[in-house]
Amino acid sequence: MLLDTYGRVATDLRVSLTDRCNLRCTYCMPEEGLQWLAKPDLLTDDEIVRLIRIATSQLGVEEVRFTGGEPLLRPGLTGIVARCGELEHRPRMSLTTNGIGLDRTAEALREAGLDRVNVSLDTLDPDTFQRMTRRKRHADVLRGLAAARAAGLTPVKVNAVLMPGLNDQEAPDLLEWALEEGYELRFIEQMPLDAQHGWQREGMITAGDILAALRERFTLTPEGEGERGSAPAERWLVDGGPARVGVIASVTRPFCRACDRTRLTADGQVRTCLFATEESDLRGALRSGADDARIAELWRKAMWGKKAGAGIDDPSFVQPQRPMSAIGG
């Protein structure tokens, strides 16, 4: 198992397939973009599949989420999904994407074995979308969402980040739209993972703000007993259910005590947390001829050193050098 000193066991693997993205979201990267990883630094398709095989067969990983950057920009994505779907210890597989190009790939991904998708969409207004992403691709995202639903990549979850002065008034409208379309909406607090290091707690839209806005139009009832376990989202039944809405409050209501995630960057580094400042190199071991047992040992060692929490509320908190696009969501 991927056990840490606090008794947590990682069974959920997030795999970044690329640091590249075709949007420039204001809360993620500057308008001019970033310096991308060189191709030789990226894990190959074979290396990715091998690491996932080790994770599922030797380390107890049960779920794999493919992320980016934008994972649809990875040329070998469908093949990677298909090969992982054929593993003896087949994981549940999902994809986090901005949805651009999903209209062309959703059916193939479903046939390859992908189980579901999370699509990022922060606004229903094309002009606001352009201001937030610096690209005119709103219609493409909507087409991608519809294609995912038609292909059976369900439940289709929509991730939205609210930003002050941009889309902070849209929470009720987004939820009403999601209910009409049959998508499961999840709001995510803005996190200190932007490449510009411009995040500030003051003025951010919090989970409390989001819930207050939603309750002006909807009745929200906590799902279950209020214990979310390792799930990042706190979920509420909307108007009695069965429809639900989730809020991921990584800043104001962190869920570190039950975290079950391990992360692999596109260049083969293990990260124990989104906010980790240290990484453990598996790519070097792969390319130096290490066998599976040795790679599993290195992975276990990395996870054993996982910290108790992200520490955002600690005065000594330091934002990681890598932005979200280079870590993987």
VOPAGU-2260 file (C-alpha; in pm, 1 decimal, decimal comma):
REM VOPAGU-2260
SITE   aa  ch    i         X         Y         Z
SITE  MET   A    0       0,0       0,0       0,0
SITE  LEU   A    1      91,9     364,4     -35,8
SITE  LEU   A    2      76,2     435,3     336,7
SITE  ASP   A    3     188,7     751,9     513,8
SITE  THR   A    4     284,0     813,0     874,7
SITE  TYR   A    5     -64,9     945,9     955,2
SITE  GLY   A    6    -232,4     620,1     853,7
SITE  ARG   A    7    -371,7     744,2     524,6
SITE  VAL   A    8    -362,6     509,9     226,3
SITE  ALA   A    9    -344,0     645,3    -128,2
SITE  THR   A   10    -573,9     458,6    -366,0
SITE  ASP   A   11    -643,9     744,9    -609,6
SITE  LEU   A   12    -373,1     829,2    -864,4
SITE  ARG   A   13    -376,5    1156,3   -1059,2
SITE  VAL   A   14    -163,1    1131,0   -1374,3
SITE  SER   A   15     -66,1    1447,1   -1561,4
SITE  LEU   A   16     -14,3    1367,3   -1929,3
SITE  THR   A   17     111,4    1709,2   -2037,8
SITE  ASP   A   18     171,4    2056,7   -1899,0
SITE  ARG   A   19      45,3    2219,3   -2219,5
SITE  CYS   A   20    -292,7    2385,4   -2242,7
SITE  ASN   A   21    -494,4    2559,4   -2514,6
SITE  LEU   A   22    -653,0    2806,3   -2269,9
SITE  ARG   A   23    -493,1    3078,4   -2057,8
SITE  CYS   A   24    -719,5    3093,7   -1754,4
SITE  THR   A   25    -646,8    3397,1   -1541,9
SITE  TYR   A   26    -625,8    3191,9   -1221,7
SITE  CYS   A   27    -378,4    2946,8   -1373,8
SITE  MET   A   28    -124,2    3103,5   -1609,7
SITE  PRO   A   29     -24,9    3432,1   -1774,5
SITE  GLU   A   30    -161,0    3535,3   -2113,8
SITE  GLU   A   31     166,5    3455,6   -2288,4
SITE  GLY   A   32     165,6    3103,7   -2150,6
SITE  LEU   A   33     455,9    2920,7   -1991,3
SITE  GLN   A   34     772,1    2745,2   -2096,7
SITE  TRP   A   35     653,1    2390,1   -2162,5
SITE  LEU   A   36     840,3    2076,9   -2070,9
SITE  ALA   A   37    1069,0    1949,6   -2344,4
SITE  LYS   A   38     946,2    1632,3   -2513,4
SITE  PRO   A   39    1240,0    1417,9   -2389,6
SITE  ASP   A   40    1147,6    1512,7   -2033,0
SITE  LEU   A   41     793,5    1381,5   -2067,1
SITE  LEU   A   42     708,8    1025,6   -1975,4
SITE  THR   A   43     644,7     813,6   -2282,9
SITE  ASP   A   44     317,6     627,4   -2330,3
SITE  ASP   A   45     492,3     302,3   -2235,1
SITE  GLU   A   46     634,4     459,4   -1917,7
SITE  ILE   A   47     296,5     593,9   -1813,1
SITE  VAL   A   48     125,5     259,5   -1861,9
SITE  ARG   A   49     403,4      80,7   -1675,9
SITE  LEU   A   50     377,3     313,3   -1376,2
SITE  ILE   A   51      -0,8     273,7   -1367,0
SITE  ARG   A   52      41,6    -104,6   -1383,6
SITE  ILE   A   53     282,2     -93,3   -1088,9
SITE  ALA   A   54      45,1     133,8    -897,5
SITE  THR   A   55    -256,1     -91,5    -948,3
SITE  SER   A   56     -88,0    -429,8    -915,7
SITE  GLN   A   57     158,2    -361,8    -633,3
SITE  LEU   A   58      49,4     -45,3    -453,3
SITE  GLY   A   59    -326,5     -75,3    -417,4
SITE  VAL   A   60    -431,3     207,4    -650,2
SITE  GLU   A   61    -794,5     166,3    -757,0
SITE  GLU   A   62    -871,3     488,4    -942,8
SITE  VAL   A   63    -675,6     680,1   -1206,4
SITE  ARG   A   64    -757,6    1034,0   -1312,7
SITE  PHE   A   65    -585,1    1162,9   -1627,4
SITE  THR   A   66    -513,2    1534,5   -1606,7
SITE  GLY   A   67    -293,3    1804,1   -1759,3
SITE  GLY   A   68    -240,7    2079,8   -1855,0
SITE  GLU   A   69    -501,7    1972,5   -2100,7
SITE  PRO   A   70    -488,6    1592,4   -2141,0
SITE  LEU   A   71    -673,2    1596,9   -2475,0
SITE  LEU   A   72    -356,5    1753,5   -2618,9
SITE  ARG   A   73    -168,3    1428,6   -2550,3
SITE  PRO   A   74    -154,0    1245,9   -2887,0
SITE  GLY   A   75    -150,1     900,7   -2727,8
SITE  LEU   A   76    -435,7     957,0   -2482,3
SITE  THR   A   77    -683,4     707,1   -2628,6
SITE  GLY   A   78    -415,4     439,7   -2653,2
SITE  ILE   A   79    -305,9     494,6   -2293,8
SITE  VAL   A   80    -665,4     459,8   -2174,2
SITE  ALA   A   81    -715,0     143,1   -2379,5
SITE  ARG   A   82    -395,9     -18,1   -2248,8
SITE  CYS   A   83    -482,0      67,6   -1888,3
SITE  GLY   A   84    -827,3     -76,0   -1943,8
SITE  GLU   A   85    -664,7    -409,3   -2029,1
SITE  LEU   A   86    -457,7    -430,0   -1711,9
SITE  GLU   A   87    -520,8    -726,6   -1486,4
SITE  HIS   A   88    -599,0    -489,3   -1200,6
SITE  ARG   A   89    -805,5    -249,1   -1407,1
SITE  PRO   A   90    -854,8      87,5   -1234,2
SITE  ARG   A   91   -1161,2     307,2   -1263,4
SITE  MET   A   92   -1055,2     576,0   -1508,9
SITE  SER   A   93   -1165,7     936,4   -1543,9
SITE  LEU   A   94   -1044,9    1248,2   -1720,8
SITE  THR   A   95   -1028,2    1613,3   -1616,8
SITE  THR   A   96   -1042,7    1836,7   -1924,0
SITE  ASN   A   97   -1143,1    2180,6   -2045,8
SITE  GLY   A   98   -1364,0    2003,5   -2299,2
SITE  ILE   A   99   -1209,6    2152,0   -2612,5
SITE  GLY   A  100   -1191,4    1867,8   -2864,3
SITE  LEU   A  101   -1401,9    1633,6   -2652,2
SITE  ASP   A  102   -1673,3    1641,3   -2917,6
SITE  ARG   A  103   -1431,6    1457,5   -3149,1
SITE  THR   A  104   -1287,1    1215,1   -2893,4
SITE  ALA   A  105   -1557,4    1130,9   -2638,6
SITE  GLU   A  106   -1688,2     822,4   -2819,2
SITE  ALA   A  107   -1338,6     682,2   -2882,6
SITE  LEU   A  108   -1240,1     739,0   -2519,9
SITE  ARG   A  109   -1552,4     561,1   -2399,3
SITE  GLU   A  110   -1481,3     266,6   -2627,5
SITE  ALA   A  111   -1121,9     259,3   -2500,7
SITE  GLY   A  112   -1246,9     217,5   -2145,1
SITE  LEU   A  113   -1274,5     565,4   -1993,6
SITE  ASP   A  114   -1549,1     570,3   -1731,1
SITE  ARG   A  115   -1632,6     940,2   -1693,0
SITE  VAL   A  116   -1514,9    1299,6   -1730,7
SITE  ASN   A  117   -1486,6    1624,0   -1536,4
SITE  VAL   A  118   -1510,8    1930,9   -1758,8
SITE  SER   A  119   -1405,6    2278,4   -1647,6
SITE  LEU   A  120   -1652,5    2556,8   -1728,0
SITE  ASP   A  121   -1662,0    2871,1   -1516,7
SITE  THR   A  122   -1930,3    3074,7   -1691,5
SITE  LEU   A  123   -2235,1    3054,8   -1916,4
SITE  ASP   A  124   -2148,2    3381,3   -2089,0
SITE  PRO   A  125   -1915,3    3359,9   -2394,3
SITE  ASP   A  126   -1774,4    3709,6   -2334,0
SITE  THR   A  127   -1695,0    3632,0   -1970,2
SITE  PHE   A  128   -1540,9    3303,7   -2084,6
SITE  GLN   A  129   -1311,7    3493,6   -2319,7
SITE  ARG   A  130   -1207,2    3734,6   -2044,5
SITE  MET   A  131   -1131,9    3446,4   -1807,0
SITE  THR   A  132    -957,4    3213,2   -2052,9
SITE  ARG   A  133    -830,2    3463,9   -2310,8
SITE  ARG   A  134    -972,3    3240,8   -2583,4
SITE  LYS   A  135   -1302,3    3233,8   -2778,1
SITE  ARG   A  136   -1380,8    2865,4   -2720,8
SITE  HIS   A  137   -1697,6    2869,0   -2513,0
SITE  ALA   A  138   -1907,0    2691,9   -2777,6
SITE  ASP   A  139   -1639,4    2422,8   -2811,3
SITE  VAL   A  140   -1665,4    2342,0   -2441,1
SITE  LEU   A  141   -2043,3    2313,4   -2460,6
SITE  ARG   A  142   -2013,2    2077,7   -2758,0
SITE  GLY   A  143   -1760,9    1869,3   -2565,8
SITE  LEU   A  144   -1993,5    1840,5   -2268,8
SITE  ALA   A  145   -2282,4    1729,2   -2486,4
SITE  ALA   A  146   -2061,5    1472,2   -2658,7
SITE  ALA   A  147   -1945,5    1329,9   -2325,5
SITE  ARG   A  148   -2304,3    1291,2   -2212,3
SITE  ALA   A  149   -2405,6    1126,7   -2541,0
SITE  ALA   A  150   -2111,0     886,3   -2521,5
SITE  GLY   A  151   -2211,4     772,4   -2174,0
SITE  LEU   A  152   -1915,2     920,3   -1986,0
SITE  THR   A  153   -2141,7     976,6   -1689,7
SITE  PRO   A  154   -2190,1    1124,9   -1447,4
SITE  VAL   A  155   -2054,7    1423,8   -1638,8
SITE  LYS   A  156   -1920,3    1660,2   -1375,5
SITE  VAL   A  157   -1865,1    2030,1   -1438,6
SITE  ASN   A  158   -1598,2    2213,4   -1238,4
SITE  ALA   A  159   -1638,6    2588,0   -1188,9
SITE  VAL   A  160   -1413,3    2844,8   -1022,2
SITE  LEU   A  161   -1567,5    3177,9    -925,0
SITE  MET   A  162   -1352,5    3488,8    -949,2
SITE  PRO   A  163   -1437,2    3828,3    -800,3
SITE  GLY   A  164   -1543,1    4084,3   -1058,4
SITE  LEU   A  165   -1567,6    3825,0   -1335,6
SITE  ASN   A  166   -1821,5    3550,7   -1270,5
SITE  ASP   A  167   -1885,5    3573,1    -897,7
SITE  GLN   A  168   -2259,2    3634,3    -949,1
SITE  GLU   A  169   -2314,6    3325,1   -1165,4
SITE  ALA   A  170   -2338,4    3047,2    -906,1
SITE  PRO   A  171   -2721,4    3010,8    -911,3
SITE  ASP   A  172   -2736,8    3035,9   -1291,7
SITE  LEU   A  173   -2466,1    2773,8   -1332,5
SITE  LEU   A  174   -2649,3    2535,7   -1103,0
SITE  GLU   A  175   -2983,4    2588,8   -1277,7
SITE  TRP   A  176   -2818,5    2520,8   -1614,2
SITE  ALA   A  177   -2642,9    2208,3   -1484,2
SITE  LEU   A  178   -2970,6    2072,7   -1347,6
SITE  GLU   A  179   -3140,8    2128,8   -1683,0
SITE  GLU   A  180   -2858,9    1958,7   -1874,9
SITE  GLY   A  181   -2816,1    1667,4   -1636,9
SITE  TYR   A  182   -2460,9    1756,0   -1531,6
SITE  GLU   A  183   -2329,0    1742,4   -1175,8
SITE  LEU   A  184   -2186,0    2081,7   -1084,3
SITE  ARG   A  185   -1895,0    2129,1    -846,5
SITE  PHE   A  186   -1760,9    2465,7    -740,7
SITE  ILE   A  187   -1390,1    2482,0    -655,4
SITE  GLU   A  188   -1234,5    2753,2    -443,1
SITE  GLN   A  189    -950,4    2933,3    -617,4
SITE  MET   A  190    -624,0    2786,2    -491,2
SITE  PRO   A  191    -271,7    2931,6    -463,0
SITE  LEU   A  192    -145,1    2740,6    -765,9
SITE  ASP   A  193    -127,8    3012,0   -1032,3
SITE  ALA   A  194     195,3    3054,5   -1223,5
SITE  GLN   A  195     194,2    3429,1   -1150,3
SITE  HIS   A  196     181,5    3369,0    -771,5
SITE  GLY   A  197     -82,3    3639,7    -755,6
SITE  TRP   A  198    -333,7    3448,7    -541,9
SITE  GLN   A  199    -459,3    3631,5    -234,8
SITE  ARG   A  200    -696,0    3502,3      27,3
SITE  GLU   A  201    -850,1    3846,2      64,9
SITE  GLY   A  202   -1133,4    3880,7    -183,4
SITE  MET   A  203   -1144,2    3516,1    -292,6
SITE  ILE   A  204   -1487,5    3360,1    -333,5
SITE  THR   A  205   -1520,1    3110,5     -49,1
SITE  ALA   A  206   -1735,9    2802,8      -5,2
SITE  GLY   A  207   -1947,9    3004,4     236,4
SITE  ASP   A  208   -2004,1    3273,1     -27,1
SITE  ILE   A  209   -2100,0    3011,9    -287,0
SITE  LEU   A  210   -2346,2    2832,1     -61,5
SITE  ALA   A  211   -2507,4    3158,4      47,5
SITE  ALA   A  212   -2560,9    3256,8    -315,9
SITE  LEU   A  213   -2707,3    2917,5    -406,8
SITE  ARG   A  214   -2947,0    2921,6    -111,6
SITE  GLU   A  215   -3106,7    3238,9    -244,4
SITE  ARG   A  216   -3261,3    3022,4    -518,5
SITE  PHE   A  217   -3236,5    2660,4    -403,2
SITE  THR   A  218   -3287,8    2451,8     -91,4
SITE  LEU   A  219   -2967,2    2266,5      -6,3
SITE  THR   A  220   -2961,2    1963,0     221,3
SITE  PRO   A  221   -2631,9    1797,9     322,9
SITE  GLU   A  222   -2598,2    1459,2     155,7
SITE  GLY   A  223   -2566,8    1164,8     391,1
SITE  GLU   A  224   -2439,8    1232,2     740,5
SITE  GLY   A  225   -2215,6    1518,7     635,4
SITE  GLU   A  226   -1904,6    1298,5     632,7
SITE  ARG   A  227   -1737,1    1316,6     291,8
SITE  GLY   A  228   -1449,5    1081,9     379,1
SITE  SER   A  229   -1177,1    1113,7     116,4
SITE  ALA   A  230   -1406,2    1282,6    -138,0
SITE  PRO   A  231   -1284,3    1636,7    -204,8
SITE  ALA   A  232   -1633,3    1777,4    -252,5
SITE  GLU   A  233   -1889,4    1842,1      16,7
SITE  ARG   A  234   -2218,6    1759,7    -152,9
SITE  TRP   A  235   -2572,4    1886,7    -106,8
SITE  LEU   A  236   -2903,1    1760,3    -238,8
SITE  VAL   A  237   -3073,2    2032,5    -440,4
SITE  ASP   A  238   -3439,7    2093,5    -358,0
SITE  GLY   A  239   -3464,9    1754,0    -193,9
SITE  GLY   A  240   -3268,7    1563,2    -459,0
SITE  PRO   A  241   -3183,5    1348,6    -635,9
SITE  ALA   A  242   -2978,4    1620,0    -808,2
SITE  ARG   A  243   -2666,1    1726,5    -619,5
SITE  VAL   A  244   -2415,8    2009,1    -612,8
SITE  GLY   A  245   -2066,6    1992,5    -467,9
SITE  VAL   A  246   -1823,2    2245,9    -326,8
SITE  ILE   A  247   -1450,6    2175,1    -304,6
SITE  ALA   A  248   -1322,4    2409,2     -35,3
SITE  SER   A  249    -951,1    2331,8     -46,9
SITE  VAL   A  250    -866,0    2662,2     120,3
SITE  THR   A  251   -1135,5    2723,1     382,1
SITE  ARG   A  252   -1245,3    2364,5     456,1
SITE  PRO   A  253    -947,9    2140,7     371,1
SITE  PHE   A  254    -990,1    1763,8     366,2
SITE  CYS   A  255    -627,5    1665,1     424,3
SITE  ARG   A  256    -699,5    1425,4     712,2
SITE  ALA   A  257    -875,3    1182,5     478,9
SITE  CYS   A  258    -672,5    1244,3     161,7
SITE  ASP   A  259    -621,5     929,2     -46,5
SITE  ARG   A  260    -434,7    1077,3    -344,1
SITE  THR   A  261     -95,3    1032,2    -499,7
SITE  ARG   A  262      13,1    1238,3    -798,3
SITE  LEU   A  263     239,0    1178,0   -1094,9
SITE  THR   A  264     358,4    1471,8   -1303,7
SITE  ALA   A  265     404,4    1456,1   -1679,2
SITE  ASP   A  266     781,4    1433,7   -1628,6
SITE  GLY   A  267     759,4    1142,9   -1388,3
SITE  GLN   A  268     774,2    1301,7   -1043,8
SITE  VAL   A  269     567,7    1176,2    -751,5
SITE  ARG   A  270     392,5    1449,5    -556,0
SITE  THR   A  271     222,9    1369,2    -228,5
SITE  CYS   A  272       4,7    1681,2    -234,6
SITE  LEU   A  273    -101,2    1958,7    -472,3
SITE  PHE   A  274      86,3    2198,2    -246,0
SITE  ALA   A  275     397,4    1987,3    -192,5
SITE  THR   A  276     730,5    2163,0    -232,4
SITE  GLU   A  277     922,0    1837,1    -275,7
SITE  GLU   A  278     901,4    1566,6    -541,0
SITE  SER   A  279    1038,8    1215,1    -585,1
SITE  ASP   A  280    1180,8    1112,6    -921,6
SITE  LEU   A  281    1046,6     795,2   -1080,6
SITE  ARG   A  282    1145,9     883,1   -1435,8
SITE  GLY   A  283    1513,2     852,6   -1351,8
SITE  ALA   A  284    1456,2     510,0   -1201,2
SITE  LEU   A  285    1257,2     397,1   -1504,2
SITE  ARG   A  286    1525,0     506,5   -1747,2
SITE  SER   A  287    1813,8     365,5   -1545,6
SITE  GLY   A  288    1668,5      14,8   -1564,9
SITE  ALA   A  289    1503,2     -21,0   -1223,0
SITE  ASP   A  290    1267,8    -315,8   -1195,1
SITE  ASP   A  291     905,5    -288,0   -1082,8
SITE  ALA   A  292     984,7    -377,6    -722,7
SITE  ARG   A  293    1239,7     -96,1    -697,1
SITE  ILE   A  294    1000,4     159,1    -847,6
SITE  ALA   A  295     726,0      49,4    -607,5
SITE  GLU   A  296     968,8      86,8    -318,4
SITE  LEU   A  297    1056,4     443,1    -424,3
SITE  TRP   A  298     688,9     529,8    -455,3
SITE  ARG   A  299     612,2     391,7    -109,4
SITE  LYS   A  300     902,1     586,0      37,8
SITE  ALA   A  301     777,5     908,1    -121,3
SITE  MET   A  302     426,9     863,9      17,4
SITE  TRP   A  303     553,5     770,3     363,7
SITE  GLY   A  304     687,4    1123,6     390,7
SITE  LYS   A  305     355,0    1291,6     316,0
SITE  LYS   A  306     282,6    1586,9     544,8
SITE  ALA   A  307     -21,8    1610,5     768,1
SITE  GLY   A  308    -180,5    1883,3     557,9
SITE  ALA   A  309    -137,9    2145,5     289,9
SITE  GLY   A  310     -69,7    2414,4     548,5
SITE  ILE   A  311    -239,9    2699,5     364,9
SITE  ASP   A  312    -343,8    2852,3     697,8
SITE  ASP   A  313       9,7    2829,9     836,1
SITE  PRO   A  314     207,3    3158,7     832,7
SITE  SER   A  315     502,0    2964,7     692,5
SITE  PHE   A  316     305,0    2840,0     388,4
SITE  VAL   A  317     502,4    2864,4      64,8
SITE  GLN   A  318     328,3    2829,5    -268,9
SITE  PRO   A  319     483,9    2550,5    -478,5
SITE  GLN   A  320     697,2    2656,4    -771,5
SITE  ARG   A  321     502,9    2443,5   -1015,0
SITE  PRO   A  322     163,1    2589,4   -1113,5
SITE  MET   A  323    -148,1    2375,6   -1139,0
SITE  SER   A  324     -94,2    2322,4   -1513,8
SITE  ALA   A  325     239,1    2152,9   -1443,4
SITE  ILE   A  326     119,2    1951,7   -1142,6
SITE  GLY   A  327    -205,7    1804,6   -1269,3
SITE  GLY   A  328    -547,8    1867,6   -1115,6
